[in-house]
Amino acid sequence: MVNGKYDVIVVGAGHAGCEAAHAAATLGSSVLLITMNMEAIAKMSCNPAMGGVAKGQIVREIDALGGMSGLISDQSAIQFRMLNRSKGAAMWSPRTQNDRMVFSNMWRNTIELNPNISMFQDMVNELVIQNNVVTGVKTAMGFTYEARSVVLTSGTFMNGTIHIGRNQFGGGRMAEKASTGITEQLVSLGFESGRMKTGTPPRVDGRTLDYSKMEEQAGDKTPGLFSYMSDKPLETQRSCHITYTNPQVHDVLRKGFDDSPMFNGTIKSVGPRYCPSVEDKINRFAERDRHQVFVEPEGWDTVEIYVNGFSTSLPADIQIEAMQLIPGFKNAKIFRPGYAIEYDFFPPTQLSLNLETRAIENLFFAGQINGTTGYEEAASQGLMAGVNAHRKITEKSPFILSRSEAYIGVLIDDLINKGTQEPYRMFTSRAEYRILLRQDNADSRLTTKGYELGLASEGRFKKHQEKEKAIKDLTNYIEKTSIPPDEINPVLTKKKTAIVNQKYKFKKLLSRPQIQVSDFDDVKTTKPYLSGLSVDLKEQAEILVKYHGYIEKEQEMAQKLEKYNNMVIKPGFDYNALASLSAEAKEKLNNIRPTTIGQASRISGVRPSDISVLLVYFGR
């Protein structure tokens, strides 16, 4: 259908665009999803994996709210691992290795099965804007679509340039053309734009690798799941492998430095600090004689391998020569070389916390256009933008998550209030309330909110309620139950911790770091209750008991800071009128336009003394 009218138009069908379209449509909006390539919906352009440190928490949060990334990750998984098991529960992070094609196909099926979503393959090269309100889009084929709101999720496509050695050509992804027009239009309207860089490694033929020279990295013996709605963990898994570069590899790579766009000035934009190219790693960390290389399969039914840790934009011949010196890669054949890509983004300080642009009403940005990197970061922004695009046109208040409610809240708050000078990636260290924001309790934190929004289904909400009751019952049981010493001591001996000579509360036993709830699965007193309970249920109850004091303290801290978030700053307030504010604070506050004192306090460059001035003025 061409020249139609919709409630919401979503531009781009990557991870952000798919979540945005699904969210808005599920809430009741008629949605048009426009993409340049319908065969590449939710394509895993880089590594075929979801989750990881802090990113796994985000996927769980998306799922808890009613988004689809978690469920589709489970349906397309070829391996599951819970990272950081050796650390505290706040650091545990789920990760799946995925079948890239299945993941994309599942997302396409999800989009096609939603009756409120229409799709069209075309390039959007202009926004229709009237009186600073977006009213639609125009496409390269000459079609105009009307909309009450637009969500722009352009990924790496806006004026994208691909670099391989001294060769460069336009493209948003290998073999896919760049998009043009929108950056120039928005800049003409007063938006600030910038350039960022990311990269991807070569893909190789797995049949040509010698895995005997690598370390196997198998999935968890008892694999978990991302989605709270999934119930079938993997029965079989594909292993990844680890190998290492060496000085010989580094010497070959250095031969290509003169032709590297990273070093010869061709690439002027900033790449992701925490995922540098291999040439950047050996240049910055010259003292290290090796770097990890993760050998990751791209799916069940393909021999294609993703060489994680070997991202590069060096000439293709250098890539091949160096790679064949890595243990296990002597006879490696490359399917396609690695490359770097530069693309346009818009500093996210130009947005409100609902991801709507402040300059153009009803226009929302989500994903890499906001300076982030990662499927998970993009998907979460897409979900929030889709929800808020729907809520804006239905005259409902914005849906905003605080920093103490979700990593999604931390992500968006960081972007809007601090901006970013490099591709933003989520880490647990970015969250001040990470004991509250664990991967295990995302549903406890967010499913009720998702249900009240209309995004989480009735079935999901009922399942959540049942789980909450089961956790509450189990924690009560742990707190009240005493176990005799003759039943306790075999467990304590096995765990190499001091035995006891009297009855002990189950709760007190769990205060020992070595002891877990599951250690008492076969103990006479507790077996009748614990038998049949899921591993996840026991783990979550155990965390609540073990870390009760820490959880309470963080909740108290969050509540104290919440009072600042409830102190509203009236729209259009003139900060220049407050002589006591620092010059930097005036500039930042006038630019970002915070809605609360809490938000103002988190803006980079705004000092505690500036907040004190605002508190006095607004009559603390």
N, C-alpha and C positions, 0 to 999 in steps of 0.2 A: 504493500500500500504506500502510495506517495502523496505528498502534500496533505498530510493528515494533521489532526490536532490531538495532543496528549496532555495528561497531567504533568508527567515527568519524562524528560528525555535524558538518557544516559549515553554519554559519548565515550566509547571504548569498552571492550568486553574482556578486559583482563580480570585480575582477582578483585580489584576495587569495583570495576564496573558491574561485574556479575553480582557481587553482594549488594551493591546499591540498587540494581534493577530488581533483584529478588525481594529486598526489604520493602521498597516503595510499593511494589506490586502486591505483596502479601498484605500490606496495610490497606490496600484498596485503590491505589492510584493506577490509572492506565499509563503504561510505560512503553516507550520506544527505546530499544537498545540498538545503537548504531555502531557498527564495527567495520573496519576496512577488510577484515578477513574472517568470514564465518567458520572457516576451518581451523581457526586458532583461538577459539574461545577459552579463556582461563588457561592459556598455554603456559607451561612451566618453562619460561625462556632461559632460565639459568639452571640451578640444580634441581633434580627431581625429588624434592623433599619438602615436608611441612613441619613446622615447629622448631624445637631447639631451645636454647637458653633464653628465657623470657618470651620468645616467640611462641613456644608451646602453650604458655599461659594465655596468650592472646587468642590462639585458636580455640582453646577451651571457653574463653569469654564470648567469642563470636557464637559458638555453639549454644552456650547457656542463654544468650539473648534470643536465639531462634534463627541465627544465620546458618549457612550451609557448609562452610569450609571444613569444619570438623567431621561432619558426616561423610562428605565426599573424600576426605583424606583417609578415613577408615575403609571406605569402599574400594579405594584404589591403592591401598597400602601393600607393599611387598616386604616390609620390615617395620618393627616397632621397637623403640628403645626409650627407656626413661633415663635421661641424662642426670648426672650429679647425684646419684643415689648415695654416694659416700658422704655427701654434705647434708646439711639440715633440710627439713621438709620444704622450707621457703624457696630453696634452690632447685628442687626437683622440676625437671622440664621434659615433657613428652615430645618425641620426634618420630615421624614416620619417613621411611623411604617409600617413594610412590612410583607407580606406573604412570609415566607422563601422559600417554595417550588415553588411558582409562580415566585419569583425573579430568582431562579436558572433555572427554565424551560425557562423563557423568554431569559435569557442569552444564553442557549443552542440553542434555536431557532435562535437567532441572529447569532451565530457562524455557525450553519448549513446552513443558508440562504446566507452566504457570499461565493460566488463561488471560491474565492481565498484562502479559508481556508480548509485544510485537518486536520483530527484529528486521533490520535492513542493513545490507552491505554497501557501504559508501564511506567517503571521507567527509567529515565536517570541516569546512574551511572558514566558516564565519558564524558568529553568534548574532541573532537579531536582538537588538537592544533599543528600547524606547523609554526615554525619560529615566535613564539609569536603572531600568528593569529589564531583565532578559525575558524575551517573549517567544523564542524559538531558535532554530538553527537553519543554516543553508549548507548544502552539500556540493561536492565537486561535480556531481552530475546535474546540478541545477535545480534540485528539489528544495522546497522550503517546508519545514515542519514547525507548527506552532506548539508551544508548551507553556505551562504555568510556572515550571521551574526546570532548570538544566543542571545536571551533575557532570562535570568534566573530569574524566579519568584517562588522561592521555598517555600514561606510562612513559616510555622512552621515545615516543614517536614524534613529538613536536620538534620539527627541524632537526631530527636525529641524524647524526653523522657517524658512520662506522669506520674504524681505523684498524688496519692490519699492516704493520710496518709503515712504509711511506705511502701506501695505498689508502685512499679514503674515498668514500662514496656515501650518498644519502641513503638512509634506512633507519627504520625504527627497531628492526630486528633483522638478522641475516635473511636475505631473500624476501624481505617485506619493505615496502617503500615508507618513507617518512611522511608525516602530515605537515601541512603548511597553512599559514594564514591566520590562525587564531592568536599566536604570540604577537604578531605585528598589530593586530586589531586591539588586543588588550593593552599593549604598551601605548598605543595612540590614545587610549582612554585614561591613561595615567597610572597603569599598573607597573610595578617594578618586576623585571624578569631577570633570570640568571641562567648559567649553564652548569650542569653537573655531568659527571662521568661515572660510568660503571663498566664492567667488563665480564667476560665469560671465558672459560677454558676450552681447549680442544675437546672434541668428542672422538673416541677411538673405537676400533673394532675389538670387542672383548675376546674374540677367538684368537687374537694375535698376542694376548698377554699370558705371562707365566705366573700364575697365582701362587705357585710354590715358593716364590721368592718374596712374598708379601705376608703380612700379618692378617689373619682373618678377623673380621669384626662382625660377629653374628648378632642377631636380634636377641631380645630378652627371652629367657626360657619360658616365662609366663607373660606373653605379650599383652599389653593393655590396649585401650581404645581412646580416641579423642572425644568422640561424641557421647553424651549422656543418653542418647537414643539408640546407639549401636549396641548390639548384644552378641556379636560373633567375632571374637578375636581371631587373628591369623592362626591357622593350623600349621602351615608351612611358610617359611620365610626365605628370602634371598639374602645371602651375606654380602656385606661390603668388605673392602680390604684396605689396608694401610701400607704405604711404602714411603720412601724418603728420597729427596734430592740429595746430591753430593757435590763436592768441589768441582768435579768434572762437568756436571750439569751446569753449575754456576758459571764456569769459564766459557762454555759455549753460549750461554745466554748473554754474557757480557759482550760477546762479539757483535751482537745485534743492537747494542745500546745506541749507536750512532743513527740507526734507522728506527729507533723506538719513538713513537709519537709522545710517549711520556717524558722523554729526556731531550728531544730536539726542539721542543717548543711548539709542536703542532697542537698538542692538547694543552689547553690553558686552564681548563676547569678542574674542579676538585673531585677526587674519587673517594670511595668509602674507606675510612681509616682502618676499619676492623676487618676488611676483606680486600687487602691490597693485591695487586698483580704480583706474579712471581718475580718479575724484574725489579719491582719496587721493594719486595722483601729482601732480595739479595743485595740491593743497593743500600737500604736503610739499616739492615742488620748484617753488615759485612763480617762481623765476628762469628756468625753462626755458619757452620759448615753443612747443615742440612735443614730442610723444612719438610713438614708432613705433607703427604699427598694421599687423599682419600679416593679410592677407586669405587665409584658408585654406579650400579646398574640402573638403566633408564626404564626398566619394566620387566614383566614376566616373559614376554615373547619377542624380545629384541636382544641383539648382541651389542647394541650401542652402550658405551660407557662414558659417564661424566667424570672428568678428572679434576675433582675438587681440590683446590689449593694450587692449581697451575693456571690460574687466570692470566692471560697475557695478550698484548697487542703487538708483539714482536713479529718480524717477517715469518711467513709460514715455514720456510726452509729451516730457519733457526729453531722454531718450535719443534719441528720433527727431529732434528739432529739432537737437541738437548733432551727431549723426552725419551729417546731411545737409549739414553745413558742411565735412566732411572731403573733400579732393580725391578725386574718383571716386565719391562717395556722394551727389551732389546729388539723385538720384531714387531713392535706396535705399528699398526696402520691407522692413519687418521681419516675419519669421515669428513670432518670439517675443522678448520683451525679456530683457535681462540681469537677474540677481537675485543676492542674497546669501543664504547659508544658514548658520544656526547649528545645531550638533549637539553631542551629548555625546561625550566621550572620557575615557579613563582614563589618568592619568599612567603612562608605561611603566616607571618605577622600581619598580612593583609586580610586575614580571615577573622571571623568571629568564632567563638567556641563551638558553634553548631556547624562549622565548616562552610558557612556562607561568606562570600566575599563582601567586604564592607562597602566597596565602591559600586557594585552592581547587585541590586536586589534579586533574590531567587536564583542566583548563580552559586553553585557549590563546587568546590574542588576536593578531590580525594586521590590518594596514592602518590606516585612519584612526582606528580606535578607540584606537590607540597614539599618536595625535598627529602622524602623518605626513601629507604631501600628495603626490599623484602616483600614476599608475597603476603605475609601475615600482617605486617604494618599496613599494606595497601588494602587488604580485605577488610580490616577493622574500620579504616576510614571510610571505605565504600559503604559498609553497613550503616555507619553513623550518618553519612551524607544522605543516603537513601531514606533513612528514617526521618531526618530533619527536612529534607525536600518535601516529603509528604506532609509533615506536620506544619510546615510553613504555609502551604497552599490551603490547608484545612483549618488555618487560624488556631493552631494549637501551640503551646509553649515549646521551646526547643528542648530536645532530649540531650542532656549533658551529663557525663559521668565524671565524678570527682576523682582526685588522685588517690583517695583512700578506698574507692569502690572498684577500680579496675586498672589494669595496665593500659587499657584503651584510653582511660582518663588521663593517665600520666603522659602517654604519647601525644594526645591532642593538646593538652595543657602546655607541654614543652614546646611544641611547634608554634603555637599561637603567641606564647609569652616570651619565649627565648629565641625563636627562629632557629635557623641552622645554616652553617657555613659549609657543611659537607653532608653527603647522604646520611640521613638519620636512621640509626638502627637501635632497636630496643634491647636493653640489658636489664637484669634484675637490679643492678646498682643504681639505675635511674629512679627507682621507686623507693620512697622513704617509708612505705608501709608494706614492705614485701612479705612480712609475716602474715598480714591480713590477706594479701593478694596471691595466695598459693594456687597452684594448678588444680588441687583436689577440691577446692571449695568454690570454683567459679559458678557453679549452679546455685549454690547457697547465696552467693552475692547478687546474682543477676537474673535468674530465671523468673522470679516474680516480676521484676521490672519488664522483662521481655514479654511476659504474659499480659501485663497491664497495657503495654504498648499495642498489643495485638499481633506481635511478631512470633512469639513462642506459642505453640499450639496448646490446646486443652490437654491432649495426651501427654505432652512434655511436662506441663505444669503438674498434672496428677502424679506422674512418675517422680517428679521432684519432691512433692509433698510426702509421698511414701518413703522416699529415701531420707528426708529430713527427720521423719518420725523414727525410722529405724536407727539413725545415728544417735538421736536423742535417747532412745531406749537403751542402746548399747553403752553410751557414756554413763547413763544412770546405773546400769548394771555394773560397770567397771568400778564406779565410785562406791557402791554399796557392798559388793561381794568380797568376802574374806575366803582365803584359801589356806588349808592346813599345811604345815611345814613338810610333811612327808610327800605331798604332791608338788610342792614348790621346789624343793631342793634338787631333784633330778634335772629340772630346767636350769636352775642357777649353776649347777655343776657343769652342765653342758656348755653354758655360756661363759664359764670361767669367771664367775662373780661370787661374792661371799654368800654362803648359805645362811638360813635363818633357823631359829629354834622355837618359833611360835607362829600362830596364825597371822597372816599379813593381808592387808587390803590389796586387792588387785591394782587399784590406783597407785598405791605406794610402790609396788613392784615395777610399774611402768616408768617411774621416775628414774630408774636405772637406764642409762643410755643403751646398754646391750639388749635390753628386754623389749620384746614386741608382743602385741596381742596374739598374733598367730602362734607364738611359742606355747600357748596354753590351749591350742586346738584339741589336743588329745589328753588333757588333764581331766581327771574324773569330775571335779566340781564344775568346771567351766565348759566341758565338751558338749553337754546337751544344749547350751545356749549358743555357743560359737559355731557349732556344726551347721553347715548350710548357708552361713553368712559369706558374702563376697569378700574378696581380698581388698577391694577398694573401700568397702564399708568399714572394715576393721582398721584399715590404715587411717582413714579420716577420723574415726573416733579416737584412735591412738594419738594422733596429732593434737586433737582438741584437749586431751587429758595431759599429755606430756608438756605441751607448750602453753597451758592455760594462763599462767602468769604473764608470759610475754605477749600473748594475744590481748589480754586485758589492758596492758600498758599501752600498746599501740592503739587500741580502740579509744582509750582516754586521750591520747595525743591527738588523734584524728578529730575527736569531738571538740577539743579546745580550739583547734584551728578552724573548725567549721563555722564558728561564730563570725570570723572575718569573711568567710564566703557568703554569709547571710547579710552582710552589710552592703547594701546596693548603692552604686554610684549612678546618679541620674545621667541619662544619655545626653551627649553634647556638652558635658561640663567643661568649662574653660580652666585648664590647669595653670595657664599663664597668670591667672588672677591670684594665685597663691605665691606670694613673693618668697616665702620660706622654703619652697621646693627647690632642689638643685636643678641646674640647667639641664642636665642629662635626664633627670626624672621627668621634667616638663616635656622634653622632646619625645621620650619613650611613651609616656602616658597619653599624650596627644595623638601619637601614631597608632598605638595598639588599641586605645579606647577600652580599658577594662570595665567590666560590668559590676565587679565587686571589689572590696578592699582586699579580699583574699587573692583574687587574680592579680591585682596591682602589686601585691607583695612578692609575686613570683616572676615579675618582669625583670629581665636582666638589666642592670643599671639603676634600678630603683632601690634606694638604700633604706634600712630600718628607720633612719631619721625622717625620710620622706613619708613613710607610712605613718609615723607619729603625727606629722603635720596633717595628713588626711584624716586621721582618727579624731584629732582636735576639731578640725573644720566640720566634719560630719557628726560631731556631738556624740563621741563614744559614750 
